[in-house]
Amino acid sequence: MLLLPFTLLSTLLVGSSSVQAASSCAVFDANFDLYVFGGTNDVKLGAQSTWAAPTVENLTSTGRPPYTGPSLTCYLSQSLNALYLLGGSSSSPSDIYIYSFSSSSWSIQPTSSAPDFTASSTGSVLDHDTNTFFTLAGGTALSQLDLSAGTDQGTGGTLAWEGVNTAPFESSSYNPTMALASNHIMYLGAPGVAAGSAEIFVIHYAAWQAEPQTFPTLNSGTAFPSSHGQATSFFLASGDAQLQFAFVDDAFTNTFILTHWTSPSTAGSTDGAPSGISPYLNSTQLLPAPSQQDTGATYAASATDLVQLTSTGELYYLTVLGSSSEVGGYAVESGATWTKIGYAVGGGSGSSTAAAGASASASAGGSASASGSGVAASASASASASAAAASASSTTSTGGAQRESSRTMGGAGVLLGLVAWLVL
């Protein structure tokens, strides 16, 4: 069996693409300070302890994106301590803007053969260990962009997107909700997948898991629906791969917290799992849905907190995991409530305004109809389950021959990109 000893290229997807425009995004740096990009100024809001009345620090405007693209999405490379920003310019839609948190400077990474990031059937994640984008476009086609050779200033040349694999489901109307955990990509709300389950692409083997992964809810709670929503992963302070992620469905049933880990060296094995995670492996925990029920909101997460940026520019946060989350603290915080952050980004004009901190809560298990005003897109970053995807055959009855074919190890592009990481 091949062992893949990955470096600490930890990345977080804050949002995925949508036909509706997102003019700003929230993101954390590697120190878990909160930033907001877009509006009149890009700003640093700092640590969670200051969010009730943050000291707002304006960032440099030199080289800043024009924020004219129809769909803005933001991603953090944890070990590079850099932001990747897609959709920053309508005139150069395939360019990736890079903000270095270390040097406080902007640069541009040109790309070619890029997917259509403006389509509702397109969604992306940035892999934790290979620093590679994976994008599902047109309902079935999975492509990649390998940034592993780059720095927080880019690679110095144009990079080409490459085809990887084909999804085992087919639906041009599928608006992907994608997430990362343990270097697996989860697809929530995929066609034909039951509530409480997700399709999974196993990056290490460039293949789809043979069957959708189930994530039963602890204490007989409500299963997450098979529907569109927003998803984002929680970092680890160690810089290791994310193991938990949040999912907020468009009906705002709950905030669902999913946990996953599998061995990077043995397909499907949970031997050697991190301390304290075993009771939560492949499970779902429940917290209150956001008090602001806005389907146009996007989300970001640190090691402990989940932040919501609404389509009107307001910010709220939920403390999901305690300070002990780094060592065995995989249980969610009981009694957690959504709290308003004392800063807002002006909606249409992009002007920045101060806001008084306020607390807001919602009961877990409650339901409500979606009422967002429709700016922004699905947040993605997380995912999941067993590396049984390495199997070239599948016994699943849904998807027929397409599922059988697409679950094989056909992703030569990914495998070549991982050669440098392989150890016999």
C-alpha positions as CSV (number, residue, x, y, z in Angstrom):
1,M,0.0,0.0,0.0
2,L,1.3,3.5,-0.8
3,L,1.7,5.9,2.0
4,L,1.1,9.6,1.2
5,P,2.9,11.8,3.8
6,F,1.4,15.2,3.1
7,T,2.8,18.6,4.2
8,L,0.7,21.1,6.0
9,L,-1.0,22.8,3.0
10,S,-4.2,23.4,4.8
11,T,-6.9,25.1,2.8
12,L,-10.4,26.2,3.4
13,L,-13.1,27.0,0.9
14,V,-15.3,29.8,1.9
15,G,-17.8,29.8,-0.9
16,S,-18.7,28.0,-4.1
17,S,-20.0,29.5,-7.3
18,S,-23.4,30.7,-8.1
19,V,-25.2,32.6,-10.8
20,Q,-25.9,35.3,-8.3
21,A,-23.1,37.8,-7.5
22,A,-21.2,37.8,-4.3
23,S,-19.4,41.1,-3.8
24,S,-17.5,40.2,-0.6
25,C,-16.3,37.3,1.4
26,A,-15.1,36.5,4.9
27,V,-12.0,34.4,5.6
28,F,-9.5,33.6,8.3
29,D,-5.8,33.7,8.1
30,A,-3.5,31.0,9.6
31,N,-3.6,32.7,13.0
32,F,-7.4,32.7,12.9
33,D,-7.8,36.4,12.6
34,L,-10.9,37.3,10.7
35,Y,-10.8,39.3,7.4
36,V,-13.5,40.6,5.0
37,F,-12.6,41.2,1.3
38,G,-14.7,43.3,-0.9
39,G,-16.6,46.6,-0.4
40,T,-14.8,49.9,-0.3
41,N,-11.9,48.4,1.6
42,D,-10.5,45.0,2.4
43,V,-10.3,44.8,6.2
44,K,-8.8,42.9,9.1
45,L,-11.2,42.4,12.0
46,G,-8.8,40.4,14.2
47,A,-9.4,37.7,16.9
48,Q,-12.7,36.5,18.1
49,S,-12.3,38.2,21.5
50,T,-12.5,41.6,19.7
51,W,-15.5,41.0,17.5
52,A,-18.1,42.8,19.6
53,A,-16.3,46.0,18.7
54,P,-13.3,45.2,16.5
55,T,-10.5,47.6,15.7
56,V,-10.9,47.7,11.9
57,E,-7.6,47.7,9.9
58,N,-7.7,48.6,6.2
59,L,-5.6,46.5,3.9
60,T,-3.6,47.7,0.9
61,S,-5.5,48.6,-2.2
62,T,-2.5,48.1,-4.5
63,G,-3.1,45.2,-6.8
64,R,-6.5,44.6,-5.2
65,P,-9.2,42.9,-7.4
66,P,-11.8,45.1,-8.9
67,Y,-14.5,42.8,-7.5
68,T,-16.5,43.0,-10.8
69,G,-16.8,39.2,-11.3
70,P,-20.3,37.7,-11.2
71,S,-19.3,35.2,-8.5
72,L,-16.7,35.8,-5.8
73,T,-15.2,32.9,-3.8
74,C,-12.4,32.9,-1.3
75,Y,-10.1,30.1,-0.1
76,L,-7.3,30.0,2.5
77,S,-4.0,28.0,2.1
78,Q,-3.1,27.5,5.8
79,S,0.6,26.7,5.5
80,L,1.2,29.4,2.8
81,N,-0.9,31.8,4.9
82,A,-2.4,33.1,1.7
83,L,-5.8,33.8,0.3
84,Y,-6.9,32.6,-3.1
85,L,-9.8,34.6,-4.6
86,L,-11.7,33.4,-7.7
87,G,-14.1,35.6,-9.6
88,G,-12.5,38.9,-8.7
89,S,-12.6,40.4,-12.2
90,S,-15.2,40.1,-15.0
91,S,-12.6,41.0,-17.6
92,S,-10.2,38.2,-16.5
93,P,-12.5,35.5,-15.0
94,S,-9.8,32.8,-15.1
95,D,-7.3,34.8,-13.0
96,I,-6.8,33.8,-9.4
97,Y,-6.0,36.8,-7.1
98,I,-3.6,35.9,-4.2
99,Y,-3.3,37.9,-1.0
100,S,-0.3,37.1,1.2
101,F,-1.3,37.6,4.8
102,S,2.5,37.5,5.7
103,S,3.6,40.3,3.3
104,S,0.2,42.1,3.1
105,S,0.5,42.2,-0.7
106,W,-1.6,41.1,-3.8
107,S,-0.4,39.1,-6.8
108,I,-2.2,37.3,-9.7
109,Q,-2.0,33.7,-10.8
110,P,-3.0,33.4,-14.5
111,T,-4.8,30.1,-15.5
112,S,-6.0,28.6,-18.8
113,S,-8.9,26.2,-19.8
114,A,-10.7,27.2,-16.6
115,P,-14.3,25.9,-15.9
116,D,-17.2,28.3,-16.0
117,F,-17.2,29.6,-12.4
118,T,-20.4,31.7,-13.0
119,A,-22.6,28.6,-13.7
120,S,-24.9,27.4,-10.9
121,S,-23.8,23.8,-11.8
122,T,-20.1,24.6,-10.8
123,G,-18.6,24.2,-7.4
124,S,-15.0,24.1,-6.1
125,V,-12.9,23.1,-3.2
126,L,-9.1,23.6,-2.5
127,D,-7.5,20.4,-1.2
128,H,-5.7,20.6,2.1
129,D,-2.6,18.6,1.3
130,T,-1.9,19.0,-2.4
131,N,-2.9,22.7,-2.6
132,T,-5.0,21.7,-5.7
133,F,-8.4,23.1,-6.7
134,F,-11.0,20.5,-7.6
135,T,-14.0,21.9,-9.5
136,L,-17.2,20.1,-10.6
137,A,-18.7,21.8,-13.6
138,G,-21.7,21.1,-15.8
139,G,-23.0,18.5,-13.3
140,T,-20.5,15.7,-14.1
141,A,-17.0,16.9,-15.2
142,L,-14.4,17.1,-12.4
143,S,-11.3,19.2,-13.2
144,Q,-8.2,20.3,-11.2
145,L,-5.7,23.1,-10.9
146,D,-2.5,22.1,-9.2
147,L,-0.9,25.0,-7.2
148,S,1.4,22.8,-5.1
149,A,4.5,24.3,-6.8
150,G,3.5,27.9,-6.0
151,T,4.2,30.3,-3.1
152,D,2.1,33.0,-1.6
153,Q,2.9,35.0,-4.7
154,G,1.8,32.3,-7.2
155,T,3.9,30.2,-9.6
156,G,5.3,32.9,-11.9
157,G,3.6,31.4,-15.0
158,T,0.2,30.4,-16.4
159,L,-1.3,27.1,-15.0
160,A,-3.7,25.0,-17.0
161,W,-6.8,23.3,-15.6
162,E,-7.0,19.6,-16.4
163,G,-9.7,17.0,-16.5
164,V,-9.8,14.5,-13.7
165,N,-12.8,12.2,-13.6
166,T,-16.6,12.1,-14.1
167,A,-19.1,12.1,-11.3
168,P,-21.2,9.0,-10.7
169,F,-24.3,11.1,-11.0
170,E,-25.6,13.3,-13.8
171,S,-27.6,16.4,-13.4
172,S,-26.9,19.7,-15.2
173,S,-29.2,21.3,-12.6
174,Y,-27.2,20.1,-9.6
175,N,-25.8,23.1,-7.8
176,P,-22.9,21.5,-5.9
177,T,-22.5,21.8,-2.1
178,M,-19.0,20.6,-1.6
179,A,-16.9,20.1,1.5
180,L,-13.6,18.7,2.7
181,A,-12.6,16.4,5.6
182,S,-9.6,14.0,5.8
183,N,-8.7,14.9,2.2
184,H,-12.0,13.6,0.8
185,I,-14.5,15.8,-1.1
186,M,-18.1,15.4,-0.1
187,Y,-21.0,16.3,-2.4
188,L,-24.1,17.0,-0.4
189,G,-27.6,17.0,-2.0
190,A,-26.3,15.1,-5.0
191,P,-29.0,13.5,-7.2
192,G,-30.4,10.2,-5.9
193,V,-28.5,10.4,-2.6
194,A,-30.6,10.0,0.6
195,A,-30.8,12.4,3.5
196,G,-27.9,12.0,5.9
197,S,-25.6,10.7,3.1
198,A,-23.1,12.2,0.6
199,E,-21.2,11.2,-2.5
200,I,-17.5,11.2,-1.9
201,F,-14.4,11.7,-4.1
202,V,-11.2,10.3,-2.6
203,I,-8.4,12.6,-3.7
204,H,-5.6,10.1,-2.8
205,Y,-6.9,7.6,-5.3
206,A,-8.5,9.9,-7.8
207,A,-11.7,7.9,-7.6
208,W,-15.3,8.0,-6.2
209,Q,-16.2,6.0,-3.2
210,A,-18.2,2.9,-4.2
211,E,-21.3,3.9,-2.2
212,P,-22.5,7.2,-0.7
213,Q,-21.3,7.7,2.9
214,T,-23.9,7.8,5.7
215,F,-23.5,10.3,8.6
216,P,-26.1,9.3,11.2
217,T,-27.1,12.0,13.6
218,L,-26.1,11.4,17.2
219,N,-28.8,11.0,19.8
220,S,-31.4,10.1,17.1
221,G,-31.4,13.7,15.9
222,T,-32.6,15.0,12.5
223,A,-30.6,13.8,9.5
224,F,-29.3,16.6,7.3
225,P,-31.5,16.9,4.2
226,S,-30.4,15.9,0.7
227,S,-30.5,19.5,-0.6
228,H,-28.5,22.5,-1.5
229,G,-26.9,24.6,1.2
230,Q,-23.6,26.1,2.4
231,A,-20.6,24.1,3.8
232,T,-17.2,25.0,5.2
233,S,-14.5,23.1,7.2
234,F,-13.0,23.8,10.6
235,F,-9.2,24.2,10.7
236,L,-6.8,22.5,13.1
237,A,-4.2,24.7,14.8
238,S,-1.6,22.0,14.0
239,G,-2.1,22.6,10.3
240,D,-3.3,19.0,9.7
241,A,-6.2,18.2,7.4
242,Q,-9.6,19.4,8.4
243,L,-11.7,16.7,10.1
244,Q,-15.0,18.5,10.7
245,F,-17.3,20.8,8.7
246,A,-20.5,22.7,9.0
247,F,-23.5,22.4,6.7
248,V,-26.4,24.8,6.7
249,D,-29.2,23.7,4.4
250,D,-31.2,26.3,2.4
251,A,-34.3,25.6,4.6
252,F,-32.3,26.4,7.8
253,T,-33.3,23.2,9.5
254,N,-30.1,23.3,11.7
255,T,-26.4,23.9,11.6
256,F,-25.2,20.4,11.0
257,I,-21.6,19.5,12.1
258,L,-20.1,16.4,10.4
259,T,-17.0,14.6,11.4
260,H,-14.8,12.3,9.3
261,W,-11.4,10.7,9.4
262,T,-9.8,7.7,7.5
263,S,-6.3,6.4,7.3
264,P,-4.2,8.1,4.5
265,S,-2.2,4.9,4.0
266,T,-4.9,2.1,4.2
267,A,-8.1,2.4,2.2
268,G,-11.2,2.5,4.4
269,S,-9.3,2.0,7.6
270,T,-9.9,4.0,10.8
271,D,-7.0,2.4,12.7
272,G,-4.8,5.1,14.2
273,A,-7.6,7.7,14.3
274,P,-6.8,10.8,16.3
275,S,-7.5,10.7,20.0
276,G,-11.1,11.3,21.0
277,I,-12.6,11.2,17.5
278,S,-13.8,7.6,17.5
279,P,-17.3,8.4,19.0
280,Y,-17.9,11.0,16.3
281,L,-16.5,9.3,13.2
282,N,-18.9,9.6,10.2
283,S,-21.5,11.2,12.4
284,T,-23.6,14.4,12.5
285,Q,-24.2,16.7,15.5
286,L,-26.8,19.5,15.7
287,L,-26.5,23.2,16.5
288,P,-29.0,26.1,16.0
289,A,-29.6,27.3,12.4
290,P,-28.4,30.9,11.7
291,S,-30.7,33.5,13.1
292,Q,-30.3,35.3,9.8
293,Q,-31.9,32.9,7.3
294,D,-30.3,34.2,4.2
295,T,-29.6,31.7,1.4
296,G,-27.3,34.3,-0.2
297,A,-25.0,34.2,2.9
298,T,-21.5,32.7,2.8
299,Y,-19.5,31.1,5.6
300,A,-16.0,30.7,7.0
301,A,-14.6,28.8,9.9
302,S,-11.6,28.9,12.1
303,A,-10.6,26.1,14.5
304,T,-13.6,26.9,16.8
305,D,-15.9,29.5,15.2
306,L,-18.3,29.5,12.3
307,V,-18.8,33.0,10.7
308,Q,-21.8,34.0,8.5
309,L,-21.5,36.9,6.1
310,T,-25.0,37.8,4.9
311,S,-25.9,39.2,1.5
312,T,-26.5,42.6,3.1
313,G,-23.0,42.6,4.6
314,E,-23.8,41.7,8.2
315,L,-21.6,39.3,10.1
316,Y,-22.6,36.7,12.7
317,Y,-20.7,33.9,14.4
318,L,-21.3,30.7,16.3
319,T,-18.8,29.1,18.6
320,V,-19.0,25.5,17.5
321,L,-16.0,23.8,19.2
322,G,-14.3,24.7,22.4
323,S,-10.6,25.6,22.8
324,S,-9.8,21.9,23.4
325,S,-10.9,21.1,19.9
326,E,-7.2,20.4,18.9
327,V,-7.0,17.4,21.3
328,G,-10.0,15.3,21.4
329,G,-12.6,18.0,21.5
330,Y,-14.9,16.9,18.7
331,A,-18.2,17.4,20.6
332,V,-20.0,20.6,19.7
333,E,-20.6,23.4,22.3
334,S,-23.9,22.8,24.0
335,G,-26.0,26.0,24.3
336,A,-24.2,27.8,21.5
337,T,-26.0,30.8,20.0
338,W,-25.4,33.0,17.0
339,T,-23.9,36.4,17.9
340,K,-23.6,39.6,15.8
341,I,-20.2,40.9,15.0
342,G,-19.7,44.7,15.4
343,Y,-18.9,45.4,11.7
344,A,-20.8,45.3,8.5
345,V,-20.0,45.7,4.8
346,G,-22.3,48.0,2.9
347,G,-24.4,45.9,0.4
348,G,-24.8,47.8,-2.8
349,S,-22.2,50.5,-2.4
350,G,-19.6,48.4,-0.6
351,S,-19.1,51.0,2.1
352,S,-18.0,49.8,5.5
353,T,-20.1,50.6,8.6
354,A,-19.8,49.9,12.3
355,A,-22.5,47.8,14.0
356,A,-23.3,47.2,17.6
357,G,-22.6,43.7,18.8
358,A,-25.7,41.8,19.6
359,S,-26.6,38.2,20.5
360,A,-29.1,36.1,18.6
361,S,-30.1,32.5,19.0
362,A,-32.2,29.9,17.3
363,S,-33.3,26.5,18.6
364,A,-31.6,23.4,17.2
365,G,-34.1,21.1,15.4
366,G,-36.3,24.0,14.4
367,S,-37.2,24.6,10.7
368,A,-37.8,27.6,8.6
369,S,-38.3,28.5,5.0
370,A,-35.3,30.1,3.2
371,S,-35.6,33.9,3.0
372,G,-32.3,35.1,1.7
373,S,-32.1,37.9,-0.8
374,G,-29.8,36.0,-3.1
375,V,-26.3,37.4,-3.2
376,A,-23.4,35.0,-3.1
377,A,-23.2,31.3,-3.3
378,S,-22.7,28.0,-1.6
379,A,-19.9,27.7,0.8
380,S,-17.9,24.6,0.5
381,A,-15.1,23.0,2.1
382,S,-15.1,19.8,3.9
383,A,-15.8,16.2,3.4
384,S,-15.6,12.7,4.0
385,A,-15.7,9.1,4.2
386,S,-13.9,6.0,3.6
387,A,-11.2,5.5,0.9
388,A,-13.1,2.5,-0.3
389,A,-13.3,4.5,-3.5
390,A,-10.1,2.9,-4.6
391,S,-12.2,-0.1,-5.6
392,A,-12.6,-0.4,-9.4
393,S,-16.0,-2.0,-9.1
394,S,-19.2,-0.9,-7.5
395,T,-22.2,-2.8,-6.3
396,T,-24.4,0.3,-6.1
397,S,-27.6,0.1,-8.1
398,T,-28.0,3.8,-8.8
399,G,-26.2,5.4,-11.7
400,G,-25.7,2.1,-13.6
401,A,-22.8,1.8,-15.9
402,Q,-21.9,5.5,-15.4
403,R,-21.4,4.9,-11.7
404,E,-19.4,1.7,-12.3
405,S,-17.0,3.5,-14.7
406,S,-16.6,6.8,-12.9
407,R,-15.6,5.1,-9.6
408,T,-12.5,3.5,-11.1
409,M,-9.0,5.0,-10.7
410,G,-9.1,7.0,-13.9
411,G,-7.7,10.3,-12.6
412,A,-4.3,10.3,-14.1
413,G,-4.0,14.1,-13.7
414,V,-4.4,13.8,-10.0
415,L,-2.1,10.9,-9.6
416,L,0.6,12.6,-11.5
417,G,0.2,15.6,-9.3
418,L,0.6,13.4,-6.3
419,V,3.8,11.6,-7.4
420,A,6.0,13.9,-5.4
421,W,4.1,13.0,-2.3
422,L,4.2,9.2,-2.6
423,V,6.5,7.0,-0.4
424,L,6.7,3.3,-1.0
